[in-house]
Amino acid sequence: MIETIFYILFLSQILLFSVYFPNKIYQRMRYVIIHYPRNQYPKLYPQPIENYHRFHSHYRLANRLIAAVGLVILTLSIVFNNKGEFIEPQVLVWLFFMVQFMPVMMIELSEFSQFKMMRTADRSSVRSATLSPRSLANFIAPKWLYVALVILLIAIVYGFNFTISIEGSAVFAAGILLFVNSFFASLIYWHLYGKKLNPHQTEADRQKLISVAIKSLVFISISASIFLMVTLSIKEYQLNSLAPLAMTIYLQAIALFSLGNSIGSIKVDEINFDLYKEKPLL
């Protein structure tokens, strides 16, 4: 029964992170390039338009290949499950998630390169900055910050109730959790006070992006704390068959809180593209 649930959840991970979300992202990219063409919005395209078409095709192909590989892996897992001839399910889920994450990294790196070229082309423009101070409470309800902090503390205290081997010890687990949350905190600080990457982005659009990013990080932090408690309990009570289920549920939560939150909260047709138009000659 547990094995069947795992196969269903792993299939969900494949479809969610390599089919559903990639299709949504691909549609958004195509929507922009069709509805905001280069001849009307030249500042949106610092590279030749062919480069964007090529990138979109490569992105879609990469996700399709990863989804196909995932389905093959799932089939092999089912076939060899009772023979002990395939990789451990928990390791399998994590490694495949890292592969699924690669196209997302493609987009992130492409965006950094895109914004750098935009800034280079925009050096002659007059700079403007908002004078309104940014507060964390402006981007996320304070109650979620308290929830994240309380659950983090509960997870650490909860871990010290167990006596597990050094690989899963409470000290080691707490250290990892604190490191991850410190990294999240640094990302939140960077989003709040870091340099504006996109020189043509309106302040309203930037604030919406910051809000989405901060909420994603806080919710992933909460998920990580809960996942730690679940993992420690599984090890302590030797419920090893539940470990792969917990892992894939946690990874899909990350996908929902990051990609799902971004896609659902930032509508392409609500973004202000007027600043990407060429300024009229006086």
C-alpha positions in Angstrom: 0.0 0.0 0.0 2.8 2.5 1.0 4.7 1.6 -2.2 1.6 2.4 -4.3 1.2 5.7 -2.6 4.9 6.5 -3.2 4.6 5.7 -6.9 1.5 8.0 -7.2 3.3 10.8 -5.3 6.5 10.4 -7.4 4.3 10.5 -10.6 2.8 13.7 -9.2 6.3 15.1 -8.7 7.2 14.4 -12.3 4.1 15.9 -13.7 4.0 18.9 -11.4 7.6 20.0 -11.8 8.4 18.8 -15.3 5.1 19.2 -17.1 2.6 21.4 -15.5 4.7 24.3 -14.2 7.1 24.3 -17.2 4.1 24.5 -19.5 2.8 27.5 -17.6 6.2 29.2 -17.7 6.6 28.4 -21.4 3.1 29.9 -22.1 4.1 33.0 -20.2 7.3 33.5 -22.2 5.5 33.0 -25.5 2.7 35.4 -24.4 5.3 38.1 -23.8 7.1 37.7 -27.0 3.8 37.6 -29.0 1.9 40.4 -27.3 5.0 42.7 -26.7 6.9 42.5 -30.0 10.4 43.8 -30.4 9.4 46.6 -32.8 7.2 48.1 -30.2 9.1 47.2 -27.0 12.8 47.3 -28.1 14.2 47.7 -24.5 12.6 44.3 -23.6 15.0 42.5 -26.0 18.7 43.4 -25.6 19.5 40.3 -27.7 18.5 39.2 -31.2 14.9 37.9 -31.2 16.1 34.6 -32.5 17.9 34.0 -29.2 14.7 34.1 -27.3 12.9 31.7 -29.6 15.8 29.3 -29.3 15.9 29.6 -25.5 12.1 28.9 -25.3 12.5 25.8 -27.5 15.4 24.5 -25.4 13.6 25.1 -22.2 10.5 23.2 -23.4 12.7 20.4 -24.8 14.7 20.0 -21.6 11.6 19.6 -19.5 10.1 17.1 -21.9 13.2 15.0 -21.8 13.4 15.2 -18.0 9.7 14.2 -17.7 10.4 11.3 -20.1 13.4 10.2 -18.0 11.3 10.5 -14.9 8.6 8.2 -16.3 11.3 5.6 -17.2 12.8 5.8 -13.7 9.3 5.4 -12.2 8.7 2.3 -14.4 12.1 0.8 -13.4 11.3 1.5 -9.8 8.1 -0.5 -10.0 9.7 -3.3 -11.9 12.7 -3.7 -9.6 11.1 -2.7 -6.4 11.0 -6.2 -4.8 14.4 -7.3 -6.2 16.6 -4.7 -4.5 18.3 -3.9 -7.8 17.4 -0.2 -8.0 18.3 3.0 -6.1 16.8 3.8 -2.7 13.5 5.6 -3.3 14.3 8.5 -1.0 17.6 9.1 -2.7 15.9 8.7 -6.1 13.3 11.4 -5.3 16.0 13.9 -4.2 18.4 13.3 -7.1 15.6 13.6 -9.6 14.3 16.8 -8.0 17.8 18.3 -8.5 17.6 17.3 -12.2 14.1 18.8 -12.5 15.5 22.1 -10.9 18.0 22.6 -13.7 15.6 24.2 -16.2 14.6 26.7 -13.5 18.3 27.5 -13.0 18.5 28.0 -16.8 15.8 30.7 -16.5 17.4 32.4 -13.5 20.8 32.6 -15.1 19.2 33.8 -18.3 17.4 36.5 -16.5 20.5 37.8 -14.7 22.3 37.9 -18.1 19.3 39.7 -19.6 19.1 42.3 -16.9 22.8 42.9 -17.1 22.5 43.7 -20.8 19.5 45.9 -20.1 21.6 47.9 -17.5 24.5 48.2 -20.0 22.2 49.5 -22.7 20.5 51.9 -20.2 23.5 53.6 -18.8 22.7 56.9 -20.5 19.2 57.1 -18.9 18.4 59.2 -15.9 18.2 57.1 -12.7 15.3 57.4 -10.3 14.7 55.7 -6.9 11.8 55.4 -4.6 12.2 57.4 -1.3 9.7 55.2 0.6 11.4 52.9 3.1 10.8 49.2 2.7 9.6 47.2 5.7 9.3 43.5 5.9 5.7 43.9 7.2 4.8 45.6 3.9 5.3 42.4 2.0 4.1 39.7 4.2 1.7 39.5 7.2 3.7 39.5 10.4 1.8 36.5 11.7 3.5 34.3 9.1 6.9 35.5 10.3 5.9 34.5 13.9 4.6 31.2 12.7 7.9 30.5 10.8 9.9 31.4 13.9 7.8 29.4 16.4 7.8 26.3 14.2 11.6 26.7 13.7 12.1 26.8 17.5 9.7 23.9 18.0 11.6 21.8 15.4 14.9 22.4 17.1 13.5 21.6 20.6 11.7 18.6 19.2 14.9 17.3 17.7 16.8 17.4 21.0 14.3 14.9 22.4 15.8 12.2 20.2 19.1 10.3 20.4 19.9 9.3 16.9 23.2 8.5 15.2 25.5 11.3 14.2 24.2 11.5 10.7 20.7 12.3 12.0 21.6 13.9 15.3 19.6 16.8 16.7 22.7 19.0 16.7 23.5 18.3 13.1 19.8 18.7 12.0 19.4 21.9 14.0 22.6 23.3 12.4 21.4 22.5 8.9 18.0 24.1 9.7 19.6 27.3 11.1 22.0 27.5 8.1 19.1 27.2 5.7 17.0 29.8 7.5 20.0 32.1 7.7 20.4 31.8 3.9 16.7 32.5 3.5 17.0 35.6 5.7 19.9 36.9 3.6 17.8 36.4 0.5 15.0 38.4 2.0 17.4 41.2 3.0 18.8 41.2 -0.5 15.3 41.4 -2.0 14.4 44.3 0.3 17.6 46.4 0.1 19.6 44.9 -2.8 20.3 46.7 -6.1 17.5 46.8 -8.7 18.4 44.3 -11.4 15.9 45.3 -14.0 16.4 49.0 -14.9 13.0 49.2 -16.6 10.9 47.7 -13.9 8.3 49.9 -12.2 8.3 50.2 -8.5 4.9 48.7 -8.3 6.0 45.6 -10.2 9.2 45.3 -8.2 7.3 45.4 -4.9 4.9 42.7 -6.1 7.9 40.6 -7.1 9.6 41.2 -3.7 6.3 40.2 -1.9 6.1 37.0 -3.8 9.7 36.1 -3.2 9.5 36.8 0.5 6.3 34.8 1.0 7.8 31.9 -0.9 10.9 31.9 1.3 8.9 32.1 4.5 6.5 29.3 3.5 9.4 27.1 2.4 11.1 27.8 5.8 7.9 26.6 7.5 7.9 23.5 5.3 11.6 22.8 6.1 11.0 22.9 9.9 8.0 20.5 9.6 10.0 18.2 7.3 12.8 18.1 9.8 10.4 17.0 12.6 8.8 14.4 10.3 12.2 13.0 9.3 13.5 12.8 12.8 10.3 10.9 13.9 10.7 8.5 11.0 14.3 7.7 12.0 13.5 7.5 15.7 10.6 5.1 15.3 12.1 3.3 12.3 9.3 4.0 9.9 11.7 4.0 7.0 9.1 3.1 4.4 7.5 6.5 5.0 10.7 8.4 4.3 10.3 8.6 0.5 6.7 9.8 0.9 7.8 12.6 3.2 10.6 13.6 0.9 8.5 13.8 -2.3 5.7 15.7 -0.5 8.2 18.2 0.9 9.8 18.7 -2.5 6.4 19.3 -4.1 5.6 21.8 -1.4 8.8 23.6 -2.4 7.6 23.7 -6.0 4.2 24.9 -5.0 5.5 27.7 -2.7 8.1 28.9 -5.2 6.9 28.3 -8.8 3.3 27.9 -8.0 3.2 31.1 -5.9 5.1 33.1 -8.5 2.9 32.0 -11.4 -0.3 32.4 -9.5 0.5 35.8 -8.0 2.3 37.6 -10.9 0.0 37.8 -14.0 1.8 38.7 -17.2 -1.0 41.0 -18.4 -0.8 43.0 -15.2 2.9 43.9 -15.6 3.6 47.4 -16.9 5.6 47.0 -20.1 5.3 50.7 -21.1 8.9 51.4 -19.9 10.2 48.9 -22.4 9.0 51.1 -25.3 11.5 53.4 -27.1 11.3 56.9 -25.9 10.0 59.3 -28.6 12.4 61.8 -30.0 11.9 65.4 -28.9 
